[in-house]
């Protein structure tokens, strides 16, 4: 029988995490909670652990990454849609599979037996769909503090039983782990943190080049995956009450006209349009002058609610479009890794003047300037989505 430890009742939770790491290093299997189910994990570097996991998993094993950024360390060229999903859905209930020939970097540093198990090369055809669906290397970034703490301390990646192609889902409680895997000494240690959040498995999709297809339906629906792979445009100014809300609204209007669709249908056509401010307070309205200026064009800004620029928002956006060079420099000063995605609205790299505090003339001039730049921006967007 495995040892079960309720981490919330432990005198020192760090000791529980250290114990899990010690057992993994010895080639033992450990069960850890995630947002979908308890997963049985092994050290990717332990021959004994790999063999034990193989015997339990029927060959369905995934590599558990610490963060979305790590995907680039394992896949030679991460497809555009996969990069979007990694930034927007991870950590979360999504597994992405890639052909073995697309794997490189740190994947090739794993032991050969681990590579083969992850790629499904040792799977024997059986009554389920494994024979026809094998051969992809699954990557996942799961959600749970206990798992994350183990990953931070453990020196090599973890591999885990994938919650796919099973007649029944993986266990949601420590007790169900014992029922499912508790015979003999298959699993030696379970970190118990109560019932997992979801009752469904992760959604699993497989990439073939830039195209993806659903392998197993789980928590995330196909519709949500489509939306998560949309092209996100984020317009940024200072307070998110004047320039960026006008840019967002004008961009929406012109893009929907070019696509010949309603504004509300842009998401279904693969585009999301947002705005935010570097010094914005949450939930503030657009300025009265901005509302009045766009009302002349039949655009209603009264429902606008300002939001601050956050690291999460920047991470999710594909195009971060700033009103001034100062806004651009402020973002890149904090996030230099975003240099390929941050640009000025003006193609000439001129600042869009701030109309705040001005009258109708200043706002009208600002609107016309933004409208001109937005038109040129939309002309550059490929619409074959």
C-alpha positions in Angstrom: 0.0 0.0 0.0 1.3 3.5 -0.8 1.9 6.0 1.9 -0.7 8.8 1.8 0.1 12.2 3.3 -2.5 15.0 3.5 -0.3 18.0 2.7 -2.6 20.6 4.3 -2.3 18.8 7.6 1.4 18.2 7.5 3.5 19.8 10.2 5.9 21.0 7.5 4.7 20.7 3.9 8.2 21.1 2.7 9.1 17.8 4.2 6.4 16.2 2.2 7.7 17.7 -1.0 11.3 16.6 -0.2 10.1 13.1 0.5 8.4 12.9 -2.9 11.6 14.1 -4.6 13.7 11.6 -2.7 11.4 8.7 -3.8 11.4 9.8 -7.4 15.2 9.9 -7.4 15.1 6.3 -6.1 13.0 5.2 -9.1 9.7 5.1 -7.2 6.3 6.3 -8.5 4.5 9.2 -6.8 0.9 10.4 -7.2 0.4 14.1 -7.2 -2.8 16.2 -7.6 -3.5 18.4 -10.6 -6.5 20.5 -11.7 -8.0 17.5 -13.6 -6.9 14.3 -11.7 -4.2 12.8 -9.6 -1.3 11.8 -11.9 1.3 9.2 -11.3 4.7 10.5 -12.1 8.3 9.2 -12.4 11.7 10.7 -12.9 12.5 10.9 -16.6 16.1 10.0 -15.8 15.4 6.9 -13.7 15.4 3.6 -15.7 13.6 1.9 -12.9 11.0 4.7 -12.7 10.4 4.7 -16.4 9.9 0.9 -16.5 7.5 1.1 -13.6 5.5 3.9 -15.2 5.4 2.0 -18.5 3.8 -1.0 -16.8 1.0 1.1 -15.4 0.4 3.5 -18.3 0.1 1.1 -21.3 2.5 3.5 -22.9 0.4 6.6 -22.6 2.8 9.0 -21.0 3.3 12.8 -21.2 6.1 15.1 -20.3 5.2 17.5 -17.5 6.7 21.0 -18.2 7.3 23.6 -15.5 6.1 26.5 -17.7 4.7 27.3 -21.1 8.1 28.8 -22.2 9.7 25.4 -21.8 7.8 24.1 -24.8 10.3 26.0 -27.0 13.1 24.0 -25.4 11.6 20.6 -26.5 10.0 21.3 -29.9 12.2 22.3 -32.8 9.7 24.8 -34.2 6.6 25.3 -32.2 3.7 25.9 -34.5 2.0 29.3 -34.3 -1.2 27.9 -32.9 0.7 25.8 -30.3 2.6 28.9 -29.2 -0.7 30.7 -28.7 -2.2 27.8 -26.8 0.9 27.5 -24.6 0.7 31.2 -23.7 -3.0 31.2 -23.1 -4.0 27.8 -21.9 -1.0 26.8 -19.8 -0.9 26.1 -16.9 -4.2 24.3 -17.5 -6.1 21.2 -18.7 -4.6 20.9 -22.1 -2.1 18.4 -23.5 -0.5 19.1 -26.9 1.1 16.2 -28.9 3.8 16.6 -31.5 5.4 14.1 -33.9 8.7 12.7 -32.6 10.6 14.1 -35.6 9.6 17.6 -34.5 11.2 17.2 -31.1 14.7 18.4 -30.4 16.6 20.4 -27.8 16.2 19.1 -24.3 14.0 16.2 -25.5 17.2 14.7 -27.1 18.9 15.0 -23.7 16.4 12.5 -22.1 17.4 8.9 -21.9 16.5 6.9 -25.0 14.0 4.7 -23.1 12.2 7.8 -21.9 12.1 9.3 -25.4 10.7 6.0 -26.8 8.0 5.8 -24.1 7.0 9.4 -24.6 6.7 8.9 -28.3 4.6 5.7 -27.9 7.2 3.6 -29.7 6.8 0.8 -27.2 3.0 0.8 -27.2 1.5 -2.5 -28.2 -1.7 -2.3 -30.2 -4.7 -3.2 -28.1 -8.5 -2.9 -28.1 -8.6 0.9 -27.6 -7.6 3.5 -30.0 -3.9 3.6 -29.0 -2.6 1.8 -32.0 -4.0 4.3 -34.5 -3.3 7.4 -32.3 0.2 6.6 -31.0 3.4 8.2 -32.0 3.0 11.7 -30.6 5.0 13.2 -27.8 2.6 14.8 -25.3 3.5 18.0 -23.4 1.5 19.4 -20.5 1.8 22.2 -17.9 -0.5 21.2 -15.0 -1.9 23.3 -12.2 -1.2 22.5 -8.6 1.2 24.0 -6.0 2.4 20.5 -4.8 3.3 19.5 -8.3 5.0 22.8 -9.0 7.0 22.6 -5.7 8.2 19.1 -6.6 9.2 20.3 -10.1 11.1 23.2 -8.7 13.2 21.0 -6.4 13.6 18.0 -8.7 16.6 18.3 -11.1 15.1 16.5 -14.1 11.8 16.6 -15.9 8.9 14.4 -14.7 6.9 12.1 -16.9 3.3 11.2 -16.0 0.5 8.8 -17.0 -1.6 10.7 -19.6 -5.4 10.8 -18.9 -6.3 9.7 -22.4 -7.4 6.4 -24.1 -8.5 4.9 -20.8 -11.8 3.2 -20.3 -12.3 5.3 -17.2 -10.8 8.7 -16.2 -7.8 9.0 -13.9 -8.6 9.3 -10.1 -9.8 12.6 -8.6 -9.0 11.6 -5.0 -6.1 9.9 -3.2 -8.5 7.1 -2.4 -9.2 6.5 -6.0 -5.5 6.4 -6.7 -5.3 3.5 -4.3 -8.2 1.8 -5.9 -6.7 2.2 -9.4 -3.0 1.8 -8.8 -2.6 0.6 -5.3 -2.0 -3.1 -5.8 1.5 -4.1 -4.7 4.1 -1.4 -4.6 3.3 0.2 -7.9 2.8 3.7 -6.4 4.8 4.3 -3.2 3.7 7.8 -2.1 0.6 9.9 -2.6 0.3 13.6 -1.8 -3.3 14.1 -0.8 -4.9 17.5 -1.3 -8.5 16.5 -1.5 -10.7 16.2 -4.6 -9.4 17.7 -7.9 -11.2 20.6 -9.5 -12.4 19.0 -12.7 -14.2 15.8 -13.3 -13.0 15.5 -16.9 -9.6 14.7 -18.3 -7.4 17.2 -20.1 -8.2 18.0 -23.7 -5.6 16.4 -26.0 -4.8 17.8 -29.4 -2.2 16.7 -31.9 -0.2 18.9 -34.3 0.9 17.9 -37.7 2.9 20.9 -38.9 0.8 24.0 -38.3 -2.5 22.0 -38.3 -4.1 20.5 -35.2 -6.8 18.0 -34.6 -8.7 16.9 -31.5 -7.6 13.5 -30.1 -9.5 13.5 -26.8 -12.2 15.9 -25.7 -11.8 17.1 -22.1 -12.2 20.2 -20.1 -11.4 22.6 -22.9 -13.9 22.5 -25.8 -13.0 22.6 -29.5 -14.7 26.0 -29.7 -12.6 27.4 -26.9 -9.4 26.0 -28.6 -10.4 27.8 -31.7 -10.8 31.0 -29.7 -7.6 30.5 -27.9 -5.8 30.3 -31.2 -7.3 33.6 -32.4 -5.1 36.6 -33.3 -5.2 39.0 -30.4 -4.6 42.8 -31.0 -4.0 44.8 -27.8 -3.9 48.6 -28.0 -2.1 50.4 -25.2 -2.0 54.0 -23.9 -1.7 55.5 -20.5 -5.1 55.5 -18.8 -7.2 53.4 -21.2 -9.8 56.1 -21.4 -9.1 58.0 -24.6 -6.6 56.9 -27.2 -6.5 53.1 -26.8 -10.3 52.7 -26.4 -10.8 54.8 -29.6 -8.1 52.7 -31.4 -9.8 49.5 -30.3 -13.2 50.6 -31.4 -12.0 52.0 -34.8 -10.0 48.9 -35.4 -13.0 46.7 -34.7 -15.2 48.8 -37.0 -12.7 48.7 -39.9 -11.8 45.0 -39.5 -15.4 43.9 -39.4 -16.1 46.0 -42.5 -13.2 44.3 -44.3 -14.3 40.9 -43.2 -18.0 41.7 -44.0 -19.1 40.5 -40.6 -20.7 42.0 -37.5 -18.4 43.3 -34.8 -19.7 40.5 -32.5 -18.5 37.9 -35.0 -14.9 38.9 -35.0 -14.0 36.3 -32.5 -15.5 33.6 -34.6 -13.5 34.9 -37.5 -10.3 34.4 -35.5 -9.7 37.9 -34.2 -9.9 39.4 -30.7 -9.4 43.1 -30.1 -8.6 44.6 -26.7 -7.2 47.8 -25.1 -5.4 48.6 -21.8 -3.5 51.3 -20.1 -0.1 51.4 -18.4 -1.6 53.5 -15.5 -5.2 52.5 -15.9 -7.5 51.8 -13.0 -9.8 48.8 -13.4 -13.4 49.4 -14.5 -13.2 53.1 -15.4 -15.3 54.6 -18.2 -14.0 56.1 -21.4 -13.7 59.9 -21.3 -16.8 61.8 -22.1 -15.1 63.5 -25.0 -14.0 60.1 -26.5 -17.6 58.8 -26.2 -19.0 61.9 -27.9 -16.3 61.9 -30.7 -17.0 58.3 -31.7 -20.7 58.7 -31.3 -20.6 60.8 -34.5 -19.5 57.7 -36.3 -22.1 55.5 -34.8 -19.7 53.8 -32.4 -20.8 53.4 -28.8 -18.0 53.6 -26.2 -20.3 53.9 -23.2 -19.8 50.2 -22.2 -16.0 50.5 -22.2 -14.3 49.6 -18.9 -10.6 50.5 -18.5 -8.1 47.8 -17.5 -4.4 47.9 -16.6 -1.7 46.3 -18.6 -0.6 43.1 -16.9 2.1 40.6 -17.6 -0.6 38.0 -18.3 -2.4 40.2 -20.8 0.9 41.0 -22.6 1.8 37.3 -22.7 -1.5 36.4 -24.4 -1.4 39.2 -27.0 0.0 38.6 -30.5 0.2 42.3 -31.5 0.8 44.9 -28.8 0.3 48.3 -30.4 1.3 51.4 -28.4 0.3 55.0 -28.9 3.7 56.4 -28.1 7.4 55.5 -28.0 7.3 56.0 -24.3 4.6 53.3 -23.9 6.6 51.0 -26.1 9.8 51.5 -24.1 8.0 51.0 -20.8 6.7 47.6 -21.9 10.0 46.5 -23.4 11.8 47.7 -20.3 9.8 45.2 -18.3 9.4 42.5 -21.0 12.3 42.6 -23.5 11.3 39.2 -24.7 8.2 40.8 -26.3 10.2 42.9 -28.8 8.9 41.0 -31.8 5.3 41.7 -30.7 5.4 45.3 -29.6 5.1 48.1 -32.2 3.9 51.7 -32.5 0.5 52.4 -34.1 2.1 55.0 -36.3 4.1 53.4 -39.2 6.3 56.5 -39.1 7.0 55.9 -35.4 5.3 59.2 -34.4 3.5 59.5 -31.1 -0.2 59.8 -31.2 -1.0 63.0 -29.3 -2.9 62.7 -26.1 -6.2 64.7 -26.3 -6.9 64.4 -22.5 -7.9 67.7 -21.1 -8.5 69.1 -24.6 -11.7 70.0 -26.3 -13.7 68.6 -29.3 -11.1 69.8 -31.8 -8.2 67.9 -30.1 -10.3 64.7 -29.8 -11.4 64.9 -33.4 -7.8 65.4 -34.6 -6.8 62.4 -32.4 -9.5 60.2 -33.8 -8.6 61.0 -37.4 -5.0 60.3 -36.7 -5.8 56.9 -35.1 -8.2 56.1 -37.9 -5.6 56.7 -40.6 -3.0 54.5 -38.8 -5.6 51.7 -38.1 -6.5 51.6 -41.8 -2.9 51.0 -42.8 -2.6 48.4 -40.1 -5.6 46.4 -41.3 -4.4 46.5 -44.8 -1.3 44.5 -43.6 -3.3 41.7 -41.9 -3.7 38.5 -43.9 -7.4 37.5 -43.6 -7.1 33.9 -44.8 -7.9 32.4 -41.4 
